């Protein structure tokens, strides 16, 4: 399963995976570039340490994305909630803004827990606004297959959101 690793292996794998890993992480960081860079760096630090101790995994990118996903989930789970300012009147719309921020954080945490193929599909369709036909052509799939995968990815995202400890079980 695992084989010993050399410094050349580390450099080669880094070159082969860094773009995909950073793309995976940055898509889950709510636009926070510093966080994306920190998570990517921490993931690689852990990889070098673990791989020197236990050998190279069969699928390094899968290993890296799993570690990154867990680091992101921990980050969003531990992120302190912002203190409430008792002088703000909630009727001024600040409550709506706070609710939107909480929903964005909830969705970001759920996205961070999705497998990479589902995340990429949801990003392509919902964030990049790519049409189903374009995604199908790029991935060598039928439009019907892409639609089915989108449906399943959305269902998985919904389950991840509903299973979040901060979720009230409802998605608005």
N, C-alpha and C positions, 0 to 999 in steps of 0.2 A: 504493500500500500504506500509506504513512504520510503524514500531513498535519501541518503545523505545529500546535503546541499553545499555548493561552493559559492564563492563570491561572484563568479561569472554567472552562475544560475540566478542569483539574486538580481544582478544588473539586467540580465536578459528578461526575466519575468517582470521586473519593474518597467522596462521599456515597452513590453507587450501589453501590460495591463493598466498602466497609470491613467491613460485617457478614459478607458471604460470605467475604472474605479472612481475617478474624480467626477465623471458624468453622473454615475449612480448616486454618489454622495451629494453633489451640488443640487441635484433635482429634489432632494429631500430637506434642504436647509433653509427653506423659506426666503431665498435670496441672500442669505448671509454668507458671503464669500469667505470671510475669515473662519467661520465655523466649518465650512466645506474643506478648507485647506487643513485645519486642525484635525478633523476627523480622518481625512485621507492620510495625513502624516502619522497619526497615532495608529491607524490600521497597519501601515507599513512597519512601524517600529515593533508592533506586536508580531507581525509576520516574521521579521528577521529573527527575533528572539525565539519564537516558537519553532520555526523551521530549522534553526541551528540545533535546537534541543531535540526535536522529534522527527526531523527529515521533511522533505518536500511533499506536500499533499499532491494527490493525483490531479486535482483541478484547482490550481492556485487562484484563479479569478473567483471561483465559487467560494473558496475559503475567505478571500479578501472581502468579498461583498457581504458574506455572513457576518464577519467581524465588524465591518462598517455599519451594517444594519443594527447590530446589537449596541454599538457605541452611540449611534444616533438615537435609538430608543431610550437608552440610559440618559442621554443628554436631555431629551425632551421630557422624560419622566422626572428628572431631578431639577429642571429649570424652576427657579423660585417664581411664585406668582407675584405679580406686581402689587405693591401695597396700595390699599384703597385710600384715597384722599377723602377724608370725612367732610372736607369743605365743598366737594363737588356735588352739585345737585344732579341726581341721576336722571331727572326729567329733561336735561339739556341734550340728551343724545349720547352722553358718554357711556351709558349702560349698553347701548346698542353697539358702540365701538368695541367695548370690552367683550361683549358676546361674540362679535365677529372675530376678534383676536383669539378667543378661546376655541372657536370652531376651526380656525386656520391651524392652530397648534394641534388640535385633535386630529385633523386630516393629515397634517405633516407627520405626526407620529404613526398613524395608520399606514401611510405611504411608505414610511421607513421600514415597516415590517413586511411589505409585499415582496414576493420573489421578483428578481430583476426583469424577466420577460413581461410580467403583468404591469410592472411599473413603467417600463419603456412604452408599452402599448397605450396605457392611459395617458402618459405624457404626450405621445405623438398625437393622439386624437383630441384630448381636452386642452392641453397647454399650448402645443404647437399648432393646433387647429388643422391638422392634416386630414384630408378626406379618406374615408375607408378605402376607396379605390387606390389611392396613392400608397397607403400602408400595405394593402394586399399586393400590389405590384412590387414594392420594395422587398417584402418578406417572402415573395413567391407563394402566396396563398390566394384562395378565392375570397371574394368580398364576403361571402356568407361565413367563411371560416373566421375572418377578422371580426365580423359582427358577433359571432358566438364567443370568441375569446374576449372581446370587449365586455360582453354581458357577464361572463364569468369573472373577469377582473373586477368589474364594478361590484359584483356580489361579494367577492373576497374582501374588497375595500370596505364595504358596508359592515361585514362581520368583524373586521379589524377595528373599525370605529366603535361598533357596539360593544366590543369586548374590552375597550379601553377603560381603565378604572375611573377616569374623569368623565366618561360619557354618561349621559343620562338616558342612554338607550334610544335616543331619537336623533334623526338627521333631518335638518330643515333645509 
